[in-house]
Amino acid sequence: MPHARIPDRAWRAIAGTGPPTAPIGLRAQASRMDELTVHAALGLALRIGASMLAVGASAADATATVLRVAAAYGLGHCAIDITFTSITISFDREDAVPLTAMRVVNTSRLDYTRLQGVTDVARAVGAGDVDVEEAHRRLDRVVSAPATYRRSVSALGWAGVAGCFGLVLGGGWREALLAALTTALVEQVMRVLNRRSLPLFFQQVAGAALATGVAVLLLVSDVEVQTSLVVAAGIVVLLAGLSLVGAAEDAISGFPVTAAARAFEVVTLTTGIVVGIAGVLDLARRAQLPLTVVDPSASPVPVPVALAASAGIAGFWALASLARPRAVALAALAGALAWTTSWAAGQVGAGPALASGVAAVVLGFCGEVLTERLRVPPLLVAVCGIVPLLPGLAVYHGLFTIVVDARIDEGLGALVGAAAVGLALAAGVTLGEYLGRPFGGERDRYDERVRRRAMTTD
């Protein structure tokens, strides 16, 4: 022993007495469950975790939920591994070979109603209210239920997002109407392309090119409208569907593999938007069309209009993401709160990135504190609330400056500024959730176990 020459009394004065810094290599305990129950419980935990990931939940929330569900049926020594496309669970038992199961995550779109349903099933299991077979049946009803709204209602939501965003940027009723109609067209085209199994990258290219092409056609037709606002509104709808918040939360929470995959997806799909816009702008430049980009600071939007439009953006986004009416109303309040906080921070001299980050922190905090009591996913408040702050016009301005005006430095600066706003929104939401956790609903040891993944020591 390295301390053999140290007197016992001196060694006791300096020796540690707490638990190990990391509980590695612990011996498994004996299992008191029959094989069929173990398989059924593991299958239920996997299904719940995969369902949560498919509709947009973070890896940390999915992991804590899977651990909680497994422990409710006596599987207290499980290890969970989550990647972007799969979830694996291993149950270690002393009296038998460890049991490992894996389930592929079929990525879907945001569906707040289905996410809340899956969460409710997991909560009932954790409370001991249902046996494993009944839990399976409840989960079957949730995941196989029809869509909350008809497709026409969902399309109305996307159009409403773009129309309200046109108002936030300083446009009038013409810009709002044209932005809504253009986005509805883009959404329908992307739906058709999705049915034909076209990769999402090319769907983003087609959507961005279509939005920019409509603006060019309006310019050629001599329609008195600020065409850049139409493009910017369409870009926001494409940007808002990306999992930037999820990527940042996974990275901060200690899930680097999932975070890297989500971040790479964000970069790839954003590149698709860039390619679509840049291609159409280059064609317009070669045709010598007099393109311009509106400066929002030249015609500031009245505060009541911007506040109402921001609430509309968040509410319509929640509607398009299949949220229930009560959740839609909460999302609208979140959008209004985000815009108000960002506006107030800007009034005291904060830049766009800092103001957006402060607003995101407030959103994350409020979501963590309130949504547990209201039975609404915290993700709804975070994602819907930040949509009014997404830098759609900044992205378009940067690309326009590079492609049309050939001012590369200025264009790159605008794109970097847009990226800074996006990162500030993502990191701010995550920080707000951490700050609000002590004031929110009760957190159990499974939440704490997952959160400690991001720490280097216990």
N, C-alpha and C positions, 0 to 999 in steps of 0.2 A: 504494500500500500504506500502511496506517495507521502502519507502523513504519519508513517509509522514512528518517526523520530520526534514527532510533536507530542508533548505531554497531553494526557487525556483531558485535563481541565482546560488547557489552552485550546485544544481542538473543539471541545464542546462550546467554547465561547464564540467560535467563528463558524461552526458547521451550520448549514441550513436546516430548517425544521419544517418548511412548507412542502407542498406537493411538488412533484417534478415539473420542470418547465414545460414539458410536453408529454402527455400520457401515451407513449409509444410502446407497442409490443405487449399490451396487456393480455392476460390469459382470458380466454372466453369462459363463460359460465355455462352450467348445464341447462339445456332446454327442457321445459316441461310441457311442450306442445306437441301434438301429433303432426305428422307430415302433411296431411291435407290442409289443416288450419294454417300451417306455416306458408304453404304455397298460396293459399287464398289471400292471406294477409299481405304477403309480398306483392302479389299481383295487383291488389287494390292500391297499395302505396305507389307502385309504379304507374298505374293508370292515372291516379290523381296528379302525380308529378308531371307526367308527360302532357296531360291535358292543360295544366297550368302554363307550362312552357309554350305550348302550341298557340295559346291566345295572348301571349305577351308578358307573362309574369317573369320576374327576375329569377336568376339562378338561386340567389340566397333565399327568397321566399319559397320557392319550390322545394329546396333542400330541407328547410325547417319543417315544412308541411309534411313531406314524406317521412322524416324521422318521427314526427308526432303521430302520424297515422300508424306507422309500424309499431311504435312503443305502446299504443293503445291496445294492441292485441298481443302484447308480451314479447315483441321482438325488439329488445332494448339494446342490442349490440350490432346495429347495422352500420355499414359504411356506404355512403352515397357518392357517386361520381357522375357529373353532368358535363356533357359537351353540347355543342350547338345543335346536334342532330340526334342525340341519344341520351338515355338516363340509365344508369346501372346501379343496382343495389345488391349488397352482399350481407348475408346474415351469418355471423360467426357463432358456432355452437361447439361446446366441448365434447359432447357425447355423439357427435355425428360429423360428417363431412360438411364444411361450410357451403351454404346454398347461395348461389349467385344467379341473378336474373337481369336481363337487359331489355329495354323497350325503345324502339325508334320513335323520335319525336317528329310527327307530321306537322310541320310548320303551317300555321293558318294565319288569318288576319286577326286584328284586335276585335274581341267580342266581349264587352264588359259584362253583359248579362250571363253568358256562359261561364266567365271567370268567377263571378260572384256565386253562381250555382255550385261550381266545383269547390270553392272555398267553404260554402255552407255545409257541403257533405263532409269535408275534412274536419270542420269544427264539430259537427255532430259525432263523428267517430272519436275525436279527441275527448269529448265529454262523456263517452261511454254510453251514448243513447241508442246506438244501433249495432247489431252484430255484423259480421263480415259479409254475409250473403245479402242482407238488406242494404248495406252500404254499396255493394256492387250494383244492386238494382236501382238505387237512387242515382248513382253515377251514370248508369245506362240512360236513365230518363233525361239527365242534364245534357250529356254529349250528343244524344240522338234527337233532341228537341228541334223543331223547325226554327228557322231564323226569327228573330224578334219582330222584324218589320219586312214588308215587301221590298223588292228591289227598287221600286219607284221612290219609296221613302228614303232608302239609303242614297240614291242618286240625288234626291233633294238636299240631303245633308251635305254632300260634297259641293253641290252648287252653292249652297248657302255659305259655306266656308269661304269660297272664292269671292262671292259677292260682298260679303262683309269685309273681307280683307281689302278689296278695292276701295271701300269707304275709309278704312283705317289709314291707307296711304294717301288720302287726300282727293280721291276721285269723286265724281258725282254719280247720279243715278244711272247715267249711260255706261260709265265704266263698270259699275257694280253689276248691271244687268248683263253686259257683254262678258264680263269675267265669269259670272255664274253659268251662262250658256256655253262658253268655251270649256269650262271645267266639266260640265255635264257631258259634253261631247268627248273630251279626253277620257273620262271615266268609262264611257260606253265602249270606246275603241280599245282601251286597255282590258276591259272585261272580255271582249271578243278575242283579243290576242292571248289572254290567259287560257281561254277555252281551247285554243289551238296549241297550248303548251309551249308558247314562246318564252324563252328565258326572261326573267324579270329585268335584267340589264337592258335588253332590247325594248321591253315595254316602257322603261323609263326614257329611253332615247326617243321612242315614238311619241310618248306623252309630251315631253318637253318640246320636241320639234313641232308637234301639232299646235300647242299653245302659242309658240313663237310664230308659226306660219299664219295663224288666224290674225295675229297682230299685224303682220306684214300685209295681209289681204285688206285689213281695215284701212291701212295707210294708203294702199293703192286705190281703194274705193273712195278716198277723200272723206271718210267719216270723221266728224269732229269729235275725237275721243283720244285720250292719252293712252296710246297703245302699250306703253311700257308697264302700266298698271295691270293690264289684262294678262301680260306674260308673268309678272311678279305674282299675281294671285294664283295662277296655275302652278308656278314653281312651289309655292308654299304647300299646296295640296300634295305634291309629289314628295317634298321634303318631310312633311309631317308624318308620313308613314314609315320613316326610317327609325331604327331602334337605337338612336344615339343615347337616349337616357338609360336604356337597359344596358348598353355597353359600358357606360361610365359606372353605373351601379355595380355591375359584375366585377369590374376591375378594382373598384375600391373595396368591395366586400370579399376579395380574395378568390375570385374565380377567373384566373387569367386566360384559361383556354376558351371559355365561353365568351369572355370579353373580347379577346382577339378576333374570334370568329364574327361576332356581331359588329365590331369596329370595321373589319375588312368588308363586311357586307355593306355597311354604310358608305365606305369609301367607293366601293364598286358601283353602287347604285347612284351615288352622287355624280360619279364620273359619267354615268349614262345621261343624267340631266345636262351636264356640261356639254357632252357631245351633241345632243339633240339641239340645244340652243345655239351652240357655236356653228353648227352646220347650216342652219337656216339663216343666221345672221351673216355668214360668209356669202351665201347666195344673194341675200338682199344687198350686201355691199357691192358685189360684182354687178348687180343690176342698177347700181347707183341710185338706190332709193334713199330719200332724206330721213333716215332713222334718228330718233332722239330718245333720251331717257329723262323722265320727269324728275325734278328735284323736290322731294317732299317738304323740305324746309322753306321752299318758296311760297307755299300755300298751306300754312299750318291748319290742322283739322281741329274744329271746335271740340273742347273736352267732352261735352255730353255725347256728341256723335261718335267720337273715338271710343268712349267708354261703352256705349250701347253696341257698337260694331264689334268690339273685342269680346263682349259677352256673347254676341251672336256667333262669332267664330268658334269659340270653345263649345258652345251648346250644339251647334250644327255638327261639329266634329264628333262629339259624343253620340249624336243621333246616327251619324254615318257609321260609327263603330258599334252600333247595336246596343246602346245603353237604354235602360228603362227611363220613363219620363222623369222620375224623381232624380235619377242620376244625371239626366240631361240638364235639369235645373241647377244642380250642384256644380256641374261643369261650367255652366254659364257664369255662375258667381265666381268660380275660380279664374275664368278668363278676365272678368272685370277686375278682380283683385290683382292679377298679374300686371295688367296694363296700368292700373292706378299706381302700383308700387314702382314700376319702371319709370312712369312719368314723374313721380315725386322724386326719385333718385336723380333723374335727369335735370330737374329743376335746381338741385343743389350742386350741380356741376359734374355728376358722374357721366362717364362715357357710355356708349351703347353696350359694350360687353359687361362693364361693372353694373350698370342699371339692370340689365337682363339677369345677371347672376344674383343680384339682391332679390329681384322678383321671384326667381326660381327657388331661392332659399325659403322665402315666405310661403310659397306654394307647397314645397316639400314638408315644411313644418305643419302647416294647417292640414294637409292630407293625412299625415301620420296621426295627428291628434283627433281629428273629427271623423274620419271615414270608418274607423272600427266601430264607433257608436252608431253611425248611420247605416252600417252594413253595405257600404259601397267600397269597391277596390281602391286603395290609395293610388294605384296607377292611373285611375281616371282623372283625379285632380291634377296630378303631375303632368301627364301627357296633354290632356285637353287644355289645361291652363296656360301652357307655354306656347301653344300654337300661334296666338296673336303676336308673339315676339319673334317668330322665326324670320331670318333675314332673306326673304325671297327677293326683294328689290335689290339688295346689296349684291346677291349672286348675279342677277341679271346685269346690273350696272358694271360689275367687274368684267364679265364676259363681253359685254358691249364695248367697253373701253379697249379691251385687247383686240377684238376681232374687227371692229368698225373703225375706231379712232386710232388704232395702232399705238396706243400709249400703254405699253406693257407694264411698266413700273406702277402706274396709277391703278391699272386693272388688277394686278396681283395684290396691291395693297387693299383694294376693296374686297377681294376674295379672302384674304387673310383676316380682314375685319369680320367678314361673315362667319368664317370658321371659328373665330374667337367668341362670337356671340353664341354659336351653337354649343361650343364646349362649356361656356359659362352657364348656359341653361342646364346642360346635363349634370355638371358637377354641382351646381347650386341646388338642384332638386335632391340629389343624394345627400348633400350636407344637411339640408332642411329636414330630411327624414331622420337622420341620425340625431339631430338636435331635438326633434319632436318625440323620439321614442320614449324617453322617460315620462312624458306627459300623456302618452296615448294609452291604448288598451294594455292589458296585462301581457307581459312577455314571459314565456317560460324558458326552461333550460335549453330547449332545442333552438330557439332563436339565438340565445347567447352562445351556444356552441357554434352555430354557423357564423355569427358575427366575429367570433374570435379567430376565424380563418385569416382575417386581414391583419391580425396582430402577429408580431414576431415572437412575443413571449406571452405566457399566461400570467 
